[in-house]
Amino acid sequence: MIASHSGVVVNITSTWGRSTSSGVAPYCTTKFGQEGMALSLSDDLAGTGVSAVAVNPGIIDTDMLQTTFGKSARHYWKPSEWAKVALPFLLQLNKSHSGKRLTVPDSY
């Protein structure tokens, strides 16, 4: 990417990378770290044409969510539904987004 002076590094983080909740401290820790890494990396990449962003995917019905929230997890996006919304969002990212904390919108 640096050689072509183009590209966006996308760190997929989490809502819990921006907040906390009991019972998920290790997960929160790793997601906070990914947020910080994206922001720091965007500074390191300044002037190269390459960007870095932290993207919160929103709440997705995954095995982990079901373990944490039980049946109420069913009310959220299935991964395949999320992908249909997330892909156009991710593909439009560019250098103007560098160093930002973004969230995949509920609809795009």
N, C-alpha and C positions, 0 to 999 in steps of 0.2 A: 504494500500500500504506500509506503513512504517513497519507494522508487517511482511510483506512478503519480505521486502527489494527490492521491484521491482515496477516499474510503472512510468508513465510520466503524469504529469499534463499539459494539453494543454489549454492555454488561446487563444481563437480565437480573434484576434485583427482586424486590418484594415490597409490599406494603409494610412488612415487618423490618425492612431495611430503613424505614423512616419513622417507625414507632415501635412500641414494645407491647408484649402481652405475657402474662404468666404462662409458664410451661413450655415456652419456645425460646429461651435465652440463647442456646447455641445457634439456632437458626437465625435469630435476630442479629447475633454477632457476625455471622458470615455475610449476611446481606448488607449490614452497615459497612462492612469491609469492602464489599463490591462497589457500593456507592462511592466510598472514599477513593478507591482505586480508579474508578472512571473519571472522577473530578481531577485527581492528581495527574492521571495520564493525559487528560486534555491539555493541561499546562505543559507537560513534557512534549506534546506533539504540536504545540503552537508554531505556526509558520511552515509546517510540513505539508499542509493540505489534507492531513488526516485528522479526523475528529474522534472523540470518545464521549459516550453518553451513558448514563444510568437509566434503564427503563424498567419501571414497575409494570408488570403485566396486568395488574388488577387481580381480582379474586377468581381463581379457576378451580373447578371441581376436580381435584386430584386425590390420589390415595392419602397423601399427607393431610389434606384438608378434611377428608372424611374421618381420619383418625382423630383429628383435633376437634371437629365440629359435628361429627356424626351425620345423621340424615339431613341436617340443614344445609350441608355442602351441596346437595342436589340442586339448590336454588341458583347456583352460580354457573358460569360458562363451562361447557365441556371443552376440553383442549381443542378439538376439531372446530368447534364454533368460534373459539377465541382466535384461532389461526386465521380464519377468514377475515377478521377485523384487524388483527395485528399485522399481517403481512403488508397491506397497503400503507399502514402507518409507518412501519419500519423502513419500507422502500423509499419513502419520501425524506428520510433523515439526510441532512447534509451538514456542511461545516458551520452553518448558522446555529446549529443545535449543540455544538461542542461545549462540553462542560456543564450541560444541563441535566437536571433530574426530570425525567419525563414519565408520563403514565399513558399506557395504551388506552385510548378513549373507549367508552362503552359501545360506541358505534362509529363508523368512519365512512 
